[in-house]
Amino acid sequence: GIARLPDFIIDRELADGRLVEILADWSPMNIALHLLTPPSTLRPARVELVIDFLSQRFRNLCTRV
């Protein structure tokens, strides 16, 4: 079969030759990514860390961060 999976999930299988990359020059259309939190001026630090991480990680997918 064919699957589109994140690299971190399949890195080992690709390196071992158990999986073979096909359509290497194909990429899907950009998707919408939303992060919702309750309105609050005092968010826990761990929530802020997750927001910062996701904002940086997916910045190329987002039009508004």
N, C-alpha and C positions, 0 to 999 in steps of 0.2 A: 504494500500500500504506500500511499504518499501522505506525509504529515508535515505541517509547519510547526516546529518546536523551537523553544529558546535554546541558544547555544549551550548555556550552562547545564541544561538537562541532558544533552546528547554529546557533549565534548568527548567523553571517554569512548562512546560507541563509534564516533567518527574516527578517532585516533586508532582504535582497534580494528577498524575496517568492517565492523558489524553493521554500520550504516554507511550509505553512500549519498553524498549531496548531489541533488539534481536541480536544475533551474537556478543555478547560482546567481545569475544576473537578473533574476526576477525579484520584484519586491511588491508587497501588497499596497493598496491605497492607504493613506494615513487614516487613523481612526480617532474618534473622540475619546478622551480620557477625562473623567470627572472625579474629583475628590470632595466629598461632602463631610462637613463637621458641624456639630451644633454651634449656634452663634454664642460666642463667649470671648471675653477679653483675656481670660486666664486659661489658656490651653496648657495641658501637661507638656513638659519638655519632650517626652517621648513622642507625643503627637506632632510637635513642631519638627522633630528630627525626621519622622516619616514623611511629612509634607516636603521638607527640604530635599530629602533623598529622592523622592518620586519626581519632584520638580526638575531636579538636575538630570536624573536618569532618562526622563521622557521629554525633555525640553524640545527636542527636534520634532516631536509629535504634536506639541501644543502650540496653539496660536495665542493663548492667553494663560499666563501662570499667575 
